[in-house]
Amino acid sequence: MLIIHEPRITNGIKHARLSADIEVDGRHYALWYEVQEEFAQYLCAERSDAFLIGLLKYALVNGHDVMCEAPVTASLLRKIRESFLPSVINADRGRLRLIKLFAPEAAPIQVTNTGVGTGFSGGVDSLFTILSHKDQITHLVVNKCHIDSERATGEAGYFNALIVEGEKFAQEMKLPLIIGNTNYDGEALPGLSFCGTHGYANAFGAYALQKLFTRYYIGCGHAYEPFSLHNFATSDCAEYELLLGYVFTTENLNIVLDGPVDRLEKVRMLATQPLAERFLGVCCFGPTPQKRNCTGLCYKCMRTVLELLAVESLDNFKEVFDVQYVQTHKQEFCAELLRLWLRHDVFAKEVWPYRKNMQFGMRDWYGAGMIVLLKMIKKVLRGGATSHSFHPRG
């Protein structure tokens, strides 16, 4: 049994914290979400909504029934019981059991604010969503749970650097920035997977502030076509975000899954936006004093560089990527494209038809083939382990 005790709000120095005591697996701890003091009035302690959403996958994967002391919005509880749980159980039959939810039901909280929010991470999906709805969005949010802490080095430093970038970007957009600090990111739940829970984490933050938002945009990681609930316990929740958007929407708060379009369409759009050219940040390691991105040391940077090459727009992003590095290390980028294509990667499939735009020569392809072959041999010698990219130091 996973027990979510009644949420509470505590005020600190220049911040306010929404928290709930959690009992599970013989552990007792507080799960919390914290914002600046000027946004304290929007934290919602009257409902368990945020905490149920945040802990839902953890409970389901580990087979825990859930009991909430505080009420849950009735429509949210109904959708989880009648739509989400049966869908997941039927798709992953035999590996998951149908958990039970025990919670008092209540009508949506009464609010008068009409805020429209979205998260800022600096990534392709985030910037595409923000710039597509810049005339509607009233608040930007930097959540600590936006961070892929499984791969980011120095997580606290990464979060602080993201705040700095978010403040600059929000100032350019003339929008308030909410800084959502939390222990949801793995500190609270050991073994929490970023890819497996980022959709829940975003909704957790939105519902913590449900007295402010009537609509909250979450950038889609994939187009809708590859929708899948198979291998639910280990899969990236981007594969079924459409379902999460429906289930987590209530009368008061509409969770909008935005940007279910091809990745290259997003990149093409960003290549026309001066703000994106200055703020695009996809790096697993976070910003450096020299550049927003490492360019060629992490798989996210290498993938994004390939996408920018595919749409012939890399030079537009010279403020955030080391374009000269790309020109002098073409074989490594060519090898990364080849590796992803051989793995039938969804992003590689999209950029592969545009490989001529990347201007890789025969020598680059030959060198790339040798790098891939060498990596495959190393993988076998390591007993099957592999790295995220084909950088020569990887």
C-alpha positions, 0 to 999 in steps of 0.5 A: 500500500502506498499512502499519501497523507494530507498535503500541507503548505509551509512557508520558508525564506523567499519560498513556499513548499507544498508537501505530503508525507508518503508511506511506501515500501517500509519508507516514510518521507515527504514528497515536495514541490517548492516555488517562490513566495510570490506564487505561494497563493497558487499552491493547492493543498486541498486536493491530493491530485498532484501527488496521485499523478506524480506517484501513479506510475511508481505505484503501478509498476511496483504493484502498490494500491494507493490511499489518499487522505485528502480528496482527489478531483472526481473526474481525475480519479474516474479517468485514472480508474476507468481509462488509464489503468485498464488500458495499461493493464490490457497492453502489458498483461501478465506483468502488471496487476490492476491496483486499487485507488482509495480516496475521497472524491471532490468537485474541482477547486474553485479558482478565478485565475486563468493562467496558461503555463508551460515548462522551459527546458531550452530543448526542441520540444520546449521551445517549439511549444513556447514559441507556437503559443507565445501569445497565449502563455502567461507563465513560464516554469523551470522544474527541477524534474525537467532535468535528465538527472540520469545523464546530467553531471552535477545535477544541482549545478545543472538546475541552477544553470537552467534557472539562469537561462530561464530567467534570461529567456523569460525576460526576453518574453516579458513573462514571469518565471516560476522556479519549481524545485522538488525532490521528485527527481529521484531523491524521493523515489530511488531508481526513478527513470526520467524517460519513464516519468517526465510526463507525470512529473510535468503534470505533478508540477502543473497540479501543484499550481492548479490554483493558477493554471487553467491550461498547461502545455507539455511539449510532445516528444514524439508524433502521435503515430508511434503510440504504444503502451507495451513494456509500460514499466520501462518505456519512455512515457513519450510513447503514450503522452496522448493518453496522459493528456486526456487522463490528467485533464479536468474541468479546471485544468486542461493538460495540452500535449502540444507539438505532435509533429515530426521532429524536423518540422519543429527544427525547421520552425526554430531555425526561423526564430531568433530566440531559439537560435540563442537559447536552444539547449539540449545538452545532457551536461548542461550549459558551459561558460563557452557554449550552451551545448557540448556539441559533440560529447553527448547523444542529444547534442549530436542528434540535434546537430544532425537535425540542424544539418538535415534542414541546412540551418546549423550556421544559424545556431552558432551561438549555442553550438560549436559549428567549427567543431562539427566541421572538423569532426564530420566522421563522428557525426556521420557515425552517429547517424549511421549508428542510429539508422542501424538501430532503426531509431525514430529520429534517424529514420526522419533525417536519413532521407536528408543525409545529402544536406549534411555534406558528408563525403566518401571519406566521412562515410568510410571513417564512420563505418570504421568507427561503428565497426570498432564500437560494435567490437568494443560492445561485444568485448564489454559483454553487450554494454554500449554508450549513447554516442560514437564520440571517439572517447565514448 
